């Protein structure tokens, strides 16, 4: 049998080495030792998300995430939750468009328990018909709750508009109709096809010893999954079919007190080398209280309480956009000011002072955001699963420092010159009040 392959990815200068082991099954185990911490964050990342689903299985990945907490051949739902509650641990999961994650945070002495419980869920879920039917109602409630959170729901509606017809544009949860159509056999088949060792990354950060982690993980998986040797699944890359983007205006009538607007355009793919330029640009345009949009829309004109820019990036597509929440009567003016500011940045560039603030904001957010084990666990997992590289924090800070005024001007011109899409939610009967 092929032996496990272990290598060190980062030196201890980051606060502890990052070590990687590939088991013969293709399952990858990464850990970062963080001296001085008594907690450990443990995550199991599966390389499947909502964008992988055919239309007939829309919502299956998220449905499956719920069902893995309902019971295994060794534990029922109460035993799963009570096991970590009893030691003061935390456990949860989330589904994204390109991956699913199950994670726990525990004391270092309780890591064996966390590994056993989560890996048991991953490998031995029973997925009973009764659990499928009861959880279907829970997911319907989740979908309804999310729809009531209008400031969040507007982003789903925008993605559906920008990437209409693509799985990337669908809601991660699916729709009530698609969830109602999912059978136990369909979800179980999705589980069997997608949850394989070669498609899984285990990531751990905290007061850990890598060799001990590997032993725990190997025992937990091999107890149930006896698999053939395999290579790790490759990093997701752009497919042969390009994701088509659409512009235009869509207005969703909702009898609410506040109007919600998202104006956006196609953005960068995840591995684009200009992503650090984009991060600085977002900070300048709408990333903080000193940003152009916050100053113009809120501070100077009092048009909205909330306004910010954002960016999302995937293997083969990306988006950039601006969100604003305001009184319905002010929505047309808010849109006008946002468009004017984006055009000004694209045509006239930004000032040296803005560039310094944008860099500082990105640097501070990066460093402070990594000061807990959960963030470190997530960083090394994504480096393995979706990026294919793990630069040091100093290397990232250097890339941010290298961003120039010309870089910002060039990227702003490219991003903001396209055909925008506008999604509006509020007490509007038609699109007549909005134009692009």
Protein Blocks (a to p, Z undefined) as FASTA:
>chain_A
ZZdddddfbdfknopacdddddfkopacdddddehiabdcdddddfbdfklpcfklgokl
mmmmmmmmnocfkbcfklmmmmmmmnopacdddddfkbccddddddfklmmmmmmmmmmm
mmmcgkiaklmmmmmmmmmmmmmmmmmmmmlmmmmmmmmmmmgoiaklpcfklpfklmmm
pcfklmmmmmmmmmcfklcccddedjddfklmmmmmmmmmmmmmccddddddddddddfb
dcdddedjdddddddfbdcdddddddddfklmklmmmmmmmmmmmncfkbmklmmmmmmn
opafbdcddddddfkbccddddddddfklmmmmmmmmmmmmmmmmmnopafklmmmmmmm
mmmmmmmmmmcfklmmmmmmmmmmmnopacdfklmmmmmmmpcfklmmmmmmmmmmmccd
dddddjdfblklpcZZ
